[in-house]
Amino acid sequence: MLSGAEIPTQAIKPTQAIKVDQVGYPIVGPKIALVSTAAKTFEIRRSSDAKVVLRGKLGPAATDSLTGDTVQAADFSELRQAGIYYVEVPGVGRSWTFAVSSDAYARAYYLAMRGFYGQRCGTAVDLGPEFPGHAHAACHLHGEFHPSSGTSGPRDNVGGWHDAGDYGRYMVNSGITTGTLLWAWEIYGPQLKAIQLRIPESGNGTPDILNEARWNLEWMLKMQSSDGGAWHKQTSVHFPGFIAPDDDTLPSEVIGTGSAPYKSTCATGDLAAVAAIAARLYKPYDAKFAARALDAARRAWKWTEQYPNVTFRNPPGVTTGEYGDASCKDERLWAAAELWRTTGEAAYHQFFLSNYAEYLPSLDSPPAENWNMMAPMALRSYALSQRKDADAKARAAIRDRMLDAARAVARRTSANPYHMSMQARDYVWGSNGVAAQYGMDLLIANVIAPNPDFANAARDNLHYLLGRNAFSLSWVTRLGEHSVEHPHHRPSGSGKQPGAWPGLLSGGPNAGRQDAVLAALPKDLPPAKDYADETASYASNEIAINWQATLVFLLAGQLH
Ligand SMILES: [Zn+2]
């Protein structure tokens, strides 16, 4: 029976001053909440009946320069009973609820992967009874070749994921995104294999993460011209209004560089890399598709030998995302690494060995990988490879560099008052993707040289994304009791849908303040507070497939 003193606490509204991972904490491992108002003690209470299950003292106060907050830690690691709880701090209030569970992140992974399904283009999408009304009819059915592509005429428009808050599709961002998802499968396959995503292909004998990734792979393969090169993007010539996908009637154009050879090397290098990964991962499930992917990868590679650095700029009259990049050598390095891993052929290996060393410094200050910098993924791929013909000196150089960096990041993470890896310079457009990327890099280091410090620091970045942050906000839509509600995402903000589409990671705080909403915030805000949960804040609240994929990787690494 409940004591009278305990019942009213459930009526207390949660306070942002207490920060928890609103999804939860695994049963084994550190469990830390943060409190940003001066206090001395805390209690962990069971959500169902407000019963106190643990009492503790808050840690020493520490001032965090990135937020301006003074925070104290509530360490409740000794709680090992599965359940739903909240933190209460006498005199301050209570937190949002969270789970302690052996599969705390299973649903988060499911929702984040379903986020990709919701981005599918050229087809009808319906999230089903779980999220009624989150559906649209087949979108963007009118495709054609833009004059800049060197060809003309109609072209079908089925396949690929809408890139972000807009409806474009861009090869280079597709490259890092699809590569990250395929790596999640390659590294954590046993944990992911049985997870059904309730997508149209579910039950076809292929694991659903591969089914979903293939939706985008098929589009990437379609972007390859008969000469082996890949066009850079397929978008309308300008962004549509804030309308639902099926209301956007602008033609979707295959856009090229405007002059021969019309395709770009960065797009073609990324295609070669991703198709090479696909060739090895899909083989057990669909050997024909794997062979087609390998053939595409080889032809793409060959094209980049002939055209080693054809870069892309938006042709006149085209104003959608550019994804421009001055050097495509890092994309080629990634392609060489993945082609070698898949085939073992000397030509790819030789290119890698002749060129990797100049990129070793990119491993020193993670997270360096980005859609325009693929060398760290090339190097990590080489280090992850189990191939016996690997060059021992190259592999050791890469591993040493990666592990030194991971140790430094893990130390910095545990010393940070908010227990996360970010530094002031990381609060850029898509900073939540940077946090997720820190986590992914730490997890890869943990694969190469298992170390609980790496795994814990990786999870700390996940805690940051899921609510243990200055805003006490889960940056993944519909995940946690206090989550982002107004992402810059046309399907969510068109007015035709019942609010935010689920499972999508918002871009996060951005000291660059490139939109009017951020520009109007108080001038003296510290970088980690340059954020607004408003649809108009594209610079801090847009969703994007590249950081969505990194979130998936980070979640996949938590599953058992
Ligand atoms: Zn579409």
Residues whose N, C-alpha, C, O or C-beta is under 5 A from the ligand:
A	BS01	ZN	R120 C121 G122 C139 H140 P245
